[in-house]
């Protein structure tokens, strides 16, 4: 589940926490909101940012066999 959490402090600071989005795509999701809130003073990346999506490829076993008539 993707979640965006914003905490606005009395002094105007805004904390943003993104969960459930793997990789750097979280920056794309939050870019428009951050543009409206103002400049980002600091950012702390979570382990989800550094995680990579896993792609599994399956080869057809019959295609790997070579039929030779030699």
C-alpha positions as CSV (number, residue, x, y, z in Angstrom):
1,X,0.0,0.0,0.0
2,X,1.4,3.4,-1.0
3,X,1.2,6.1,1.7
4,X,2.2,9.7,1.7
5,X,2.3,11.4,5.1
6,X,2.9,15.1,5.7
7,X,3.4,16.7,9.1
8,X,3.3,20.5,9.2
9,X,5.0,21.9,12.3
10,X,4.1,25.2,13.9
11,X,7.3,26.8,12.6
12,X,6.3,26.0,9.0
13,X,8.6,23.0,8.6
14,X,7.0,20.1,6.7
15,X,8.0,16.5,7.2
16,X,7.1,14.1,4.4
17,X,7.2,10.3,4.7
18,X,6.6,8.0,1.8
19,X,6.1,4.3,2.3
20,X,5.2,1.5,-0.1
21,X,6.9,2.9,-3.1
22,X,10.1,1.0,-4.2
23,X,13.0,2.8,-5.8
24,X,13.4,6.4,-6.8
25,X,9.8,6.7,-8.3
26,X,8.7,8.2,-4.9
27,X,10.4,11.4,-6.1
28,X,8.2,11.5,-9.1
29,X,5.1,10.9,-6.9
30,X,5.9,13.7,-4.5
31,X,7.4,16.3,-6.9
32,X,4.2,18.2,-7.6
33,X,3.3,18.4,-3.9
34,X,6.9,19.5,-2.9
35,X,6.7,22.3,-5.6
36,X,3.6,23.7,-3.9
37,X,5.1,23.4,-0.3
38,X,8.3,25.1,-1.1
39,X,12.0,24.2,-1.2
40,X,13.2,21.0,0.3
41,X,15.8,21.7,3.0
42,X,16.8,18.1,3.7
43,X,15.8,14.6,2.6
44,X,16.4,11.3,4.2
45,X,16.0,8.2,2.0
46,X,14.6,5.0,3.4
47,X,15.5,1.4,2.6
48,X,12.6,1.3,0.2
49,X,14.3,4.0,-1.9
50,X,17.4,1.8,-2.3
51,X,15.4,-1.4,-2.9
52,X,15.1,-2.7,-6.5
53,X,12.1,-4.3,-8.1
54,X,12.7,-7.9,-8.9
55,X,12.1,-9.1,-12.5
56,X,11.9,-12.8,-13.1
57,X,12.4,-14.2,-16.6
58,X,11.5,-17.7,-17.5
59,X,12.9,-19.3,-20.6
60,X,11.0,-21.9,-22.6
61,X,12.9,-25.2,-22.1
62,X,11.8,-26.5,-25.5
63,X,13.2,-23.4,-27.3
64,X,16.6,-24.0,-25.8
65,X,16.9,-27.5,-27.4
66,X,18.7,-27.6,-30.7
67,X,17.4,-30.1,-33.2
68,X,20.2,-31.0,-35.5
69,X,20.0,-33.4,-38.4
70,X,23.8,-33.8,-38.7
